[in-house]
């Protein structure tokens, strides 16, 4: 290996490591954008194969740092793994890195270096990297986690997601960064501003418009003449290593009850417990359901909680669901939502008949997937869409379009990941969904972070990570349906085409 090649690889690894610090909890957005701009300049004159390899190196490093919290889940079940718990994270990171590398190879084949300015070539690169993020969110059930939009931790930057969605927001970050890098390099060489300066200004204006959006849509103020449903978020803070021990069941249940029974300033329309709040099938425990019903009656509302439950349709491998149920004052269960988008390796094992692997969740067999998105209605509560844990990460797949709810509930169990970056990233992803849909979102986690957002992503309250407690939040009305909630990724596609047009005009594609 040549000395210069080694230095390039070392620099790409550094770019990947520092780029990950643009994601929560660090939120240093410029580092992610600088990293991708540096990648663009390094691969600008490389062969398609070498450009693809360099891209794989950088994104594998970035994913490994951004997603290292996944190793915590393996250590919960297999503490003896030690540093080897990072091996599955490395494999996942390397696998995710192959998607942008393949797209960059295509870019290298379609964008001949001698027929266009570097600025225009970098704009084309941003389109291909953005398409790679979309594919990451859809291939093999998808994992749209460490995508560029997650680096938009500043709420003003993230407002564009209401129009273009998370993938469009990512493109609005990628395109100016790469285009500016190319324009700066072209300027140093030619002493003039090349093609792309107008594109750069336009994209920057769109991103900066978030300030105007928030200013023109102030946070709703409580109106004494209007009934605002008050929701209680309960965070019992049970460590994952203790959760499934049979001797702890009574303590865990009692802790949730105690937090729920605390006095409230008026009526509570709903009290929400996190995913698998009861580490047993509470639906089969009439006495415990009666105890929950007593809490619901005292506050004149419902208790919504996560629990494992026997599947009503036993077509699954073992016939169990990861469920969210509502318990009313009479001890009845007026609704039950079964998680539909299960976590591969966590709640089921793909190709289980062929792979000698076990899942991480401490429950016999695999979970059965539910039927999908639903909008539920309970008296004295606005209609809502329930989502369990992982289901919140998929843009455009959180509410029914034809039966739009007024708010979203997301219950989760981030205790698997301890005090790591995972819960902070999961929280930021949830906030993006609220902005995309223009809907208030209530998120309740076992060990945190539990929080509520309005339809612009403004935080209404939170319980910090690894804290026992509760908060009562007045649920604001939804925003008007956003463009993204109406048209989904079709608007993102229009943005891609709109940016491709000036690229085509610069002669980027091979001519026959």
C-alpha positions as CSV (number, residue, x, y, z in Angstrom):
1,X,0.0,0.0,0.0
2,X,1.3,3.4,-1.0
3,X,2.0,5.9,1.8
4,X,-0.6,8.3,0.4
5,X,-3.2,5.6,0.2
6,X,-2.6,4.8,3.9
7,X,-3.0,8.4,4.8
8,X,-6.2,8.7,2.9
9,X,-7.7,5.6,4.7
10,X,-6.6,7.0,8.1
11,X,-8.2,10.3,7.3
12,X,-11.4,8.6,6.2
13,X,-11.5,6.7,9.5
14,X,-11.0,10.0,11.4
15,X,-13.8,11.6,9.3
16,X,-16.1,8.7,10.1
17,X,-15.3,8.8,13.9
18,X,-15.8,12.6,14.1
19,X,-18.8,12.5,11.8
20,X,-20.6,10.3,14.3
21,X,-20.4,13.1,16.9
22,X,-23.0,15.1,14.9
23,X,-25.6,12.6,16.2
24,X,-27.2,12.8,19.7
25,X,-26.3,13.1,22.5
26,X,-23.4,15.2,21.2
27,X,-25.3,17.0,18.5
28,X,-22.2,18.6,16.8
29,X,-24.0,18.8,13.4
30,X,-21.1,20.5,11.5
31,X,-18.8,17.5,12.2
32,X,-21.1,15.2,10.2
33,X,-21.3,17.7,7.3
34,X,-17.5,18.3,7.3
35,X,-16.9,14.5,7.3
36,X,-19.1,13.9,4.2
37,X,-17.6,17.0,2.5
38,X,-14.1,15.6,3.2
39,X,-15.1,12.2,1.8
40,X,-16.3,14.0,-1.4
41,X,-13.0,15.8,-2.0
42,X,-11.0,12.6,-1.4
43,X,-13.0,10.5,-3.8
44,X,-13.5,13.2,-6.4
45,X,-10.8,12.0,-8.7
46,X,-10.7,8.3,-7.7
47,X,-11.7,5.4,-9.8
48,X,-15.3,4.1,-9.2
49,X,-14.1,1.1,-7.3
50,X,-11.6,3.0,-5.1
51,X,-14.3,5.7,-4.4
52,X,-16.7,2.9,-3.4
53,X,-14.1,1.4,-1.1
54,X,-13.2,4.7,0.5
55,X,-16.9,5.4,1.1
56,X,-17.3,2.0,2.8
57,X,-14.4,2.8,5.1
58,X,-15.8,6.1,6.2
59,X,-19.4,5.1,6.7
60,X,-18.4,1.8,8.4
61,X,-16.4,3.8,10.9
62,X,-19.2,6.4,11.4
63,X,-21.8,3.7,11.9
64,X,-19.6,1.8,14.4
65,X,-19.1,4.9,16.6
66,X,-22.7,6.0,16.2
67,X,-24.2,2.6,16.9
68,X,-21.8,1.2,19.5
69,X,-24.6,1.4,22.0
70,X,-26.1,-1.8,20.5
71,X,-23.3,-3.7,22.3
72,X,-25.0,-2.9,25.6
73,X,-27.9,-5.3,24.7
74,X,-25.5,-8.2,24.2
75,X,-23.8,-7.5,27.5
76,X,-27.2,-7.6,29.3
77,X,-27.7,-11.2,28.2
78,X,-24.1,-12.3,27.9
79,X,-22.0,-10.2,30.3
80,X,-19.0,-12.5,29.8
81,X,-18.7,-11.3,26.2
82,X,-16.7,-8.2,27.2
83,X,-15.1,-6.4,24.3
84,X,-16.4,-9.1,21.9
85,X,-19.8,-7.6,22.2
86,X,-18.6,-5.0,19.7
87,X,-18.1,-7.7,17.0
88,X,-21.9,-7.8,16.1
89,X,-21.8,-3.9,16.0
90,X,-18.9,-4.0,13.6
91,X,-20.6,-6.5,11.3
92,X,-23.8,-4.4,11.3
93,X,-21.8,-1.2,10.6
94,X,-19.9,-2.8,7.8
95,X,-23.1,-4.2,6.3
96,X,-24.7,-0.7,6.4
97,X,-21.6,0.8,4.8
98,X,-22.0,-1.4,1.7
99,X,-25.2,0.5,0.6
100,X,-23.6,3.9,0.2
101,X,-20.5,2.3,-1.3
102,X,-22.5,0.7,-4.0
103,X,-24.3,3.9,-4.8
104,X,-21.0,5.8,-4.9
105,X,-19.7,3.2,-7.4
106,X,-22.7,4.0,-9.6
107,X,-21.9,7.7,-9.2
108,X,-18.4,7.1,-10.3
109,X,-19.6,5.4,-13.4
110,X,-22.2,8.0,-14.3
111,X,-20.2,11.2,-13.5
112,X,-17.1,11.2,-15.7
113,X,-14.6,13.6,-14.1
114,X,-13.5,15.3,-17.3
115,X,-17.0,16.5,-18.4
116,X,-18.1,18.6,-15.4
117,X,-17.0,20.9,-12.7
118,X,-16.2,19.5,-9.3
119,X,-19.1,21.5,-7.8
120,X,-21.6,19.8,-10.1
121,X,-20.0,16.4,-9.4
122,X,-20.4,16.9,-5.7
123,X,-24.1,17.8,-6.1
124,X,-24.5,14.5,-8.0
125,X,-22.7,12.7,-5.2
126,X,-25.2,14.1,-2.7
127,X,-28.1,12.7,-4.7
128,X,-26.5,9.2,-4.7
129,X,-25.7,9.3,-1.0
130,X,-29.2,10.4,-0.2
131,X,-30.6,7.5,-2.3
132,X,-28.4,5.2,-0.3
133,X,-30.0,6.5,2.9
134,X,-33.5,5.8,1.5
135,X,-32.4,2.2,0.6
136,X,-30.9,1.8,4.1
137,X,-34.4,2.5,5.4
138,X,-36.1,-0.1,3.2
139,X,-33.7,-3.0,2.4
140,X,-34.2,-6.1,4.5
141,X,-37.0,-4.4,6.6
142,X,-34.8,-1.3,6.9
143,X,-32.7,0.3,9.5
144,X,-32.9,4.1,9.0
145,X,-31.1,5.0,12.2
146,X,-27.7,6.7,11.7
147,X,-28.9,8.8,8.7
148,X,-27.9,12.4,8.1
149,X,-31.2,13.8,9.3
150,X,-30.4,12.5,12.8
151,X,-27.6,15.1,12.9
152,X,-30.2,17.9,12.6
153,X,-30.3,18.2,16.4
154,X,-31.1,21.9,16.2
155,X,-34.9,22.1,16.0
156,X,-34.9,24.9,13.5
157,X,-32.9,22.8,11.1
158,X,-35.2,19.9,11.4
159,X,-38.4,21.8,10.4
160,X,-37.9,21.0,6.7
161,X,-38.8,17.4,7.6
162,X,-42.5,18.6,7.7
163,X,-42.2,19.1,4.0
164,X,-39.5,16.7,2.7
165,X,-39.4,14.0,5.5
166,X,-36.2,12.7,7.1
167,X,-34.6,11.6,3.8
168,X,-35.3,15.0,2.3
169,X,-33.9,16.7,5.3
170,X,-30.8,14.6,5.0
171,X,-30.5,15.6,1.3
172,X,-30.9,19.3,2.3
173,X,-27.9,18.8,4.6
174,X,-25.8,16.7,2.3
175,X,-26.2,18.8,-0.9
176,X,-25.0,22.2,0.5
177,X,-22.1,20.6,2.3
178,X,-20.8,18.7,-0.7
179,X,-21.6,21.5,-3.2
180,X,-19.9,24.1,-1.0
181,X,-16.8,21.9,-0.7
182,X,-16.7,21.4,-4.5
183,X,-17.3,25.2,-5.1
184,X,-14.5,26.1,-2.7
185,X,-12.1,23.7,-4.5
186,X,-13.1,25.0,-7.9
187,X,-12.7,28.6,-6.7
188,X,-9.2,27.9,-5.5
189,X,-8.3,26.4,-8.9
190,X,-10.2,28.7,-11.3
191,X,-10.6,31.9,-9.1
192,X,-14.3,32.1,-10.0
193,X,-17.6,30.8,-8.6
194,X,-18.6,27.8,-10.6
195,X,-22.0,26.2,-11.3
196,X,-23.8,25.4,-8.1
197,X,-23.7,28.8,-6.3
198,X,-27.4,29.4,-6.9
199,X,-28.3,25.8,-5.9
200,X,-26.2,26.2,-2.8
201,X,-28.0,29.5,-1.8
202,X,-31.4,28.0,-2.5
203,X,-30.8,24.9,-0.4
204,X,-29.4,27.0,2.5
205,X,-32.5,29.2,2.4
206,X,-34.8,26.2,2.7
207,X,-32.9,24.9,5.7
208,X,-32.8,28.2,7.5
209,X,-36.5,28.7,6.9
210,X,-37.1,26.7,10.1
211,X,-36.6,29.8,12.2
212,X,-39.5,31.5,10.3
213,X,-41.7,28.4,10.6
214,X,-41.3,28.3,14.4
215,X,-41.8,32.1,14.7
216,X,-45.0,32.0,12.6
217,X,-46.3,29.0,14.5
218,X,-45.9,29.8,18.2
219,X,-46.4,27.1,20.8
220,X,-50.1,26.7,21.7
221,X,-51.1,28.3,25.0
222,X,-53.4,26.7,27.4
223,X,-56.9,28.0,27.1
224,X,-59.0,27.9,30.3
225,X,-62.1,27.6,28.3
226,X,-60.9,24.5,26.4
227,X,-60.4,21.0,27.8
228,X,-56.9,19.8,27.2
229,X,-56.4,16.1,27.9
230,X,-53.7,15.6,30.5
231,X,-51.5,12.6,30.1
232,X,-49.2,11.1,32.7
233,X,-45.9,9.5,31.7
234,X,-44.7,6.9,34.1
235,X,-41.0,5.9,34.2
236,X,-40.3,3.2,36.7
237,X,-36.6,2.9,35.8
238,X,-36.1,-0.8,36.1
239,X,-32.6,-2.0,34.9
240,X,-32.9,-4.6,32.2
241,X,-30.8,-7.2,34.2
242,X,-33.4,-7.1,36.9
243,X,-36.5,-6.9,34.9
244,X,-37.2,-10.5,34.0
245,X,-36.3,-12.1,37.3
246,X,-39.5,-13.7,38.7
247,X,-38.7,-12.4,42.2
248,X,-38.8,-8.8,41.0
249,X,-42.2,-8.9,39.3
250,X,-44.2,-7.7,42.4
251,X,-41.7,-4.9,43.1
252,X,-41.8,-3.7,39.5
253,X,-45.6,-3.8,39.3
254,X,-45.9,-1.9,42.7
255,X,-43.5,0.8,41.5
256,X,-45.6,1.5,38.4
257,X,-48.8,1.6,40.6
258,X,-47.2,4.0,43.1
259,X,-46.1,6.4,40.4
260,X,-49.5,6.2,38.8
261,X,-51.4,6.8,42.1
262,X,-49.6,10.0,42.9
263,X,-52.0,13.0,43.2
264,X,-52.7,14.9,40.0
265,X,-54.0,18.5,39.5
266,X,-57.3,17.4,38.1
267,X,-58.4,14.5,35.9
268,X,-55.9,12.4,34.0
269,X,-57.2,11.2,30.6
270,X,-54.6,8.5,30.4
271,X,-51.7,7.1,32.4
272,X,-49.0,5.5,30.1
273,X,-46.5,2.8,31.2
274,X,-43.6,1.8,28.9
275,X,-43.1,-1.3,26.7
276,X,-43.3,-4.6,28.6
277,X,-43.9,-2.6,31.8
278,X,-45.2,-5.8,33.3
279,X,-42.6,-8.6,32.8
280,X,-45.4,-11.1,32.8
281,X,-48.7,-11.5,30.9
282,X,-50.9,-9.2,32.9
283,X,-53.9,-9.9,30.7
284,X,-54.1,-13.3,32.3
285,X,-54.0,-11.9,35.9
286,X,-57.6,-10.7,36.8
287,X,-56.6,-9.6,40.3
288,X,-53.8,-7.4,38.9
289,X,-56.0,-6.0,36.2
290,X,-58.5,-5.0,39.0
291,X,-55.6,-3.3,40.7
292,X,-54.8,-1.3,37.6
293,X,-58.5,-0.5,37.1
294,X,-58.6,1.0,40.6
295,X,-55.9,3.5,39.5
296,X,-57.8,4.3,36.3
297,X,-61.0,4.9,38.2
298,X,-59.3,7.2,40.7
299,X,-58.0,9.4,37.9
300,X,-61.1,9.0,35.8
301,X,-59.1,7.9,32.8
302,X,-57.3,4.8,31.3
303,X,-54.1,3.1,32.0
304,X,-52.2,2.2,28.8
305,X,-49.3,-0.2,29.3
306,X,-47.0,-2.5,27.5
307,X,-47.1,-6.2,28.2
308,X,-46.3,-9.6,26.6
309,X,-49.5,-11.4,25.7
310,X,-50.6,-14.6,24.1
311,X,-51.4,-14.0,20.5
312,X,-55.0,-14.0,19.6
313,X,-53.9,-15.5,16.2
314,X,-51.5,-18.3,17.0
315,X,-50.1,-18.5,13.5
316,X,-46.7,-17.3,14.9
317,X,-43.9,-19.6,16.0
318,X,-44.9,-19.5,19.7
319,X,-48.0,-17.4,19.7
320,X,-46.9,-14.3,21.7
321,X,-47.3,-10.6,21.0
322,X,-45.5,-7.6,22.2
323,X,-48.6,-5.6,23.1
324,X,-50.0,-2.3,24.3
325,X,-53.3,-2.5,26.1
326,X,-55.7,-0.1,27.7
327,X,-57.3,-0.9,31.0
328,X,-60.5,1.0,32.0
329,X,-62.0,1.7,35.4
330,X,-63.9,-1.6,35.2
331,X,-60.9,-3.8,34.6
332,X,-61.8,-4.4,31.0
333,X,-59.4,-4.1,28.0
334,X,-61.1,-1.9,25.4
335,X,-58.1,-2.0,23.0
336,X,-55.0,-4.0,22.3
337,X,-52.3,-3.1,19.8
338,X,-49.8,-5.8,18.8
339,X,-46.4,-4.7,17.6
340,X,-46.1,-5.3,13.8
341,X,-42.5,-4.3,12.9
342,X,-40.5,-6.6,15.1
343,X,-36.7,-6.2,15.7
344,X,-34.7,-8.8,13.9
345,X,-32.5,-10.8,16.3
346,X,-34.3,-9.1,19.3
347,X,-37.9,-10.2,18.9
348,X,-37.5,-12.8,16.2
349,X,-34.7,-14.6,14.4
350,X,-34.8,-14.2,10.6
351,X,-34.5,-17.6,8.8
352,X,-34.8,-19.3,12.2
353,X,-35.2,-22.7,10.7
354,X,-31.7,-22.4,9.1
355,X,-29.7,-20.3,11.6
356,X,-28.7,-21.7,15.0
357,X,-29.2,-18.3,16.8
358,X,-31.2,-17.2,19.8
359,X,-33.0,-13.9,20.1
360,X,-32.1,-11.4,22.9
361,X,-35.5,-10.8,24.5
362,X,-36.1,-13.0,27.5
363,X,-39.2,-14.8,26.4
364,X,-39.8,-18.2,25.1
365,X,-39.8,-18.4,21.3
366,X,-40.3,-15.5,19.0
367,X,-43.0,-12.8,19.0
368,X,-45.7,-12.8,16.4
369,X,-46.2,-9.7,14.4
370,X,-49.4,-7.7,14.6
371,X,-51.5,-6.6,11.7
372,X,-49.9,-3.1,11.4
373,X,-50.8,0.5,11.9
374,X,-54.1,1.3,13.6
375,X,-55.9,4.4,14.9
376,X,-57.6,3.8,18.2
377,X,-60.4,5.8,19.9
378,X,-61.3,5.9,23.6
379,X,-63.8,8.1,25.2
380,X,-62.5,11.5,26.4
381,X,-59.2,10.9,24.5
382,X,-58.3,12.2,21.0
383,X,-57.8,9.3,18.5
384,X,-54.2,8.1,18.6
385,X,-51.7,5.9,16.8
386,X,-49.8,3.5,19.1
387,X,-46.2,2.4,18.2
388,X,-43.9,0.2,20.2
389,X,-40.2,0.9,20.4
390,X,-38.5,0.3,17.0
391,X,-41.6,1.1,15.0
392,X,-41.0,4.8,15.5
393,X,-37.8,4.9,13.4
394,X,-39.5,4.5,10.0
395,X,-40.4,7.8,8.2
396,X,-43.9,7.8,6.7
397,X,-44.9,4.6,8.5
398,X,-46.2,5.8,11.8
399,X,-49.9,6.7,11.2
400,X,-52.7,5.6,8.9
401,X,-53.2,8.2,6.1
402,X,-56.9,7.4,5.6
403,X,-57.7,7.5,9.3
404,X,-55.3,10.2,10.6
405,X,-55.0,10.3,14.5
406,X,-54.6,13.5,16.6
407,X,-51.5,12.2,18.4
408,X,-48.9,9.4,18.6
409,X,-48.0,7.2,21.5
410,X,-44.6,5.5,21.5
411,X,-43.8,3.1,24.3
412,X,-40.3,1.7,24.5
413,X,-37.8,-0.2,26.6
414,X,-34.4,1.5,26.1
415,X,-33.2,-0.1,29.3
416,X,-31.4,-2.6,27.0
417,X,-28.9,0.2,26.2
418,X,-28.1,1.6,29.6
419,X,-26.6,5.1,29.8
420,X,-25.4,5.2,26.2
421,X,-26.1,7.3,23.1
422,X,-29.0,4.9,22.1
423,X,-31.8,6.4,24.2
424,X,-30.8,10.0,23.1
425,X,-30.8,9.0,19.4
426,X,-34.1,7.2,19.8
427,X,-35.6,10.3,21.4
428,X,-34.4,12.5,18.5
429,X,-35.8,10.1,16.0
430,X,-39.2,10.2,17.7
431,X,-39.2,14.0,17.6
432,X,-38.5,13.9,13.9
433,X,-41.7,11.8,13.4
434,X,-43.7,14.4,15.3
435,X,-42.4,17.1,13.0
436,X,-43.0,15.0,9.8
437,X,-46.6,14.3,10.7
438,X,-47.4,17.6,12.5
439,X,-48.7,15.5,15.5
440,X,-48.0,15.7,19.2
441,X,-46.1,12.6,20.3
442,X,-45.9,11.1,23.8
443,X,-42.9,8.8,24.4
444,X,-42.7,6.6,27.5
445,X,-39.5,4.6,28.2
446,X,-38.7,2.2,31.0
447,X,-35.4,3.8,32.1
448,X,-35.8,6.9,29.9
449,X,-35.8,9.2,28.2
450,X,-39.6,9.8,28.5
451,X,-40.8,13.0,26.8
452,X,-43.6,14.7,25.0
453,X,-43.5,16.9,21.9
454,X,-46.0,19.1,20.1
455,X,-46.5,18.9,16.3
456,X,-43.5,21.2,15.6
457,X,-41.2,19.0,17.7
458,X,-41.1,21.4,20.7
459,X,-40.5,19.6,23.9
460,X,-43.4,19.8,26.4
461,X,-41.6,17.9,29.2
462,X,-39.2,15.0,29.9
463,X,-38.0,12.6,32.5
464,X,-34.2,12.3,32.3
465,X,-32.4,9.0,31.6
466,X,-32.2,6.5,34.5
467,X,-34.6,8.5,36.6
468,X,-37.6,7.2,38.5
469,X,-40.6,9.5,38.2
470,X,-43.6,10.8,36.3
471,X,-44.7,14.0,34.5
472,X,-48.2,15.2,33.7
473,X,-48.4,16.8,30.2
474,X,-51.4,18.7,28.7
475,X,-51.8,17.3,25.2
476,X,-51.9,20.1,22.6
477,X,-54.0,19.9,19.4
478,X,-52.4,18.6,16.2
479,X,-51.0,20.9,13.6
480,X,-52.6,21.0,10.1
481,X,-51.5,18.0,8.1
482,X,-48.0,18.6,6.8
483,X,-47.1,18.1,3.1
484,X,-45.1,15.1,4.1
485,X,-48.0,13.5,6.0
486,X,-50.1,13.9,2.8
487,X,-47.6,12.8,0.1
488,X,-44.8,11.0,2.0
489,X,-41.6,10.3,0.1
490,X,-43.1,11.5,-3.2
491,X,-42.0,15.0,-2.2
492,X,-38.5,13.8,-1.4
493,X,-38.5,12.2,-4.9
494,X,-39.5,15.6,-6.4
495,X,-36.6,17.2,-4.5
496,X,-34.2,14.6,-5.9
497,X,-35.4,15.2,-9.5
498,X,-35.3,19.0,-8.9
499,X,-31.6,18.8,-8.0
500,X,-30.8,16.3,-10.7
501,X,-32.1,18.7,-13.4
502,X,-29.2,21.2,-13.1
503,X,-26.8,18.3,-12.8
504,X,-28.1,16.9,-16.1
505,X,-27.8,20.3,-17.6
506,X,-24.1,20.3,-16.8
507,X,-23.5,17.2,-18.8
508,X,-22.9,14.8,-15.9
509,X,-24.2,11.7,-17.6
510,X,-22.2,9.8,-20.3
511,X,-23.3,10.8,-23.8
512,X,-23.8,8.1,-26.3
